[in-house]
Amino acid sequence: MTEDGMRGAVIAHLVEPPLASANSVDPVREGWSSSISHGGGPGADPATIEFVKTKSFPTCQLHEVDYISHKGWGMHSLIKTWQDEDGGWRAHSLGGGAGPGPNRRRPWVNFCAGFGPESFTGGGHVVGEGAEKARSVRLTFANDVLIEDTVDDGVVLFFEARAVVAPADVSVFDEAGATLASYREFADFAPSR
């Protein structure tokens, strides 16, 4: 696996222009908005693409990438890459958004997540009051699958090849291992028992 191949696939996906849509977005937008694409790419300005965090797993890689869109908006995207049998690289956006993170009174992960029949992929920026003290995040799913990641540049990335059952208990820890926040996530839209 080459890092240049992975990054090249991500950049090629991000700079691809979006497909025309019947839904137009008001150019005057305030606050945070989510982004889920259904074709084309986000039309990123290639000079602004920043890989905030990349993490490799046995079958894929995850990337938290920030960039300026073709509309001039500051964007965040969670992108999964993997290598095909022929050696080519694939990139798939799991989601993202624009604007500052939601206001929270405690550290909170602004998740993008994908649930498959045999895997979980997720991650995002740790935001909210006290987020600068966060050093790691642990997810404990209802079927006792536990995954953890360190907070690097304000971002966590997760991939689990086993099936998980929602919801998940999220714990955010500081450098000493003290709990900064605990809450439940994925209760409303993910697979459950």
Residue, then its C-alpha position, 0 to 999 in steps of 0.5 A: m500500500t502506498e500513501d501516495g495512492m491513498r491520498g491520490a484517490v481521496i484528492a481525485h474524489l474531492v476535486e470531482p465536481p458535484l452532479a447537478s441537483a434539483n435541490s438548490v441550497d440557499p447561498v446564505r447559510e448560517g451555522w453547521s450543516s451536514s453533507i451527504s453526497h449522492g453523486g459526483g464529488p464535492g468540488a474541492d479547491p485542490a490547494t485547500i485540501e488538508f489531511v487532518k488525520t489518517k488511520s490504517f486498518p487491515t482492510c481500509q484506511l480512514h481520513e478526516v479531511d478539511y477543504i474549501s468547497h466550490k461554493g467557498w465553504g469550509m468543509h469536513s469529510l470522513i473518507k474511507t479508502w481501500q485497494d481493489e484486487d487490481g491494485g487501484w485505489r477506491a475512495h468513498s465519502l461517509g459524510g461530513g459537513a460545513g461550518p463550526g461544530p454544534n455547540r455542546r456543554r461537554p466534549w462530544v464527537n461530531f460523528c459521521a458513521g456507517f453501519g454495514p452488516e459486518s462492520f462499523t466505520g465512524g469518526g469526526h471532530v471532538v467538539g464542545e466545552g472542554a474538548e481541548k482536554a480530550r485525549s481518547v474516546r471509547l465506544t462500547f456497543a450493546n453487543d460488548v464490542l469495544i473500540e478506542d482511538t486517541v484524539d489527534d488534532g481534535v479527531v477520532l477515527f474508528f473501524e471495526a470489522r465485526a458486526v456491532v449492535a447499537p446503541a453505543d456508550v461513548s466515553v471521552f477521557d483526558e490525559a490522566g484517564a479521567t472521564l470528561a463525558s459519557y453519553r449514548e450514541f447511535a440509538d435512533f438510526a443504527p442496527s439494533r438487536 
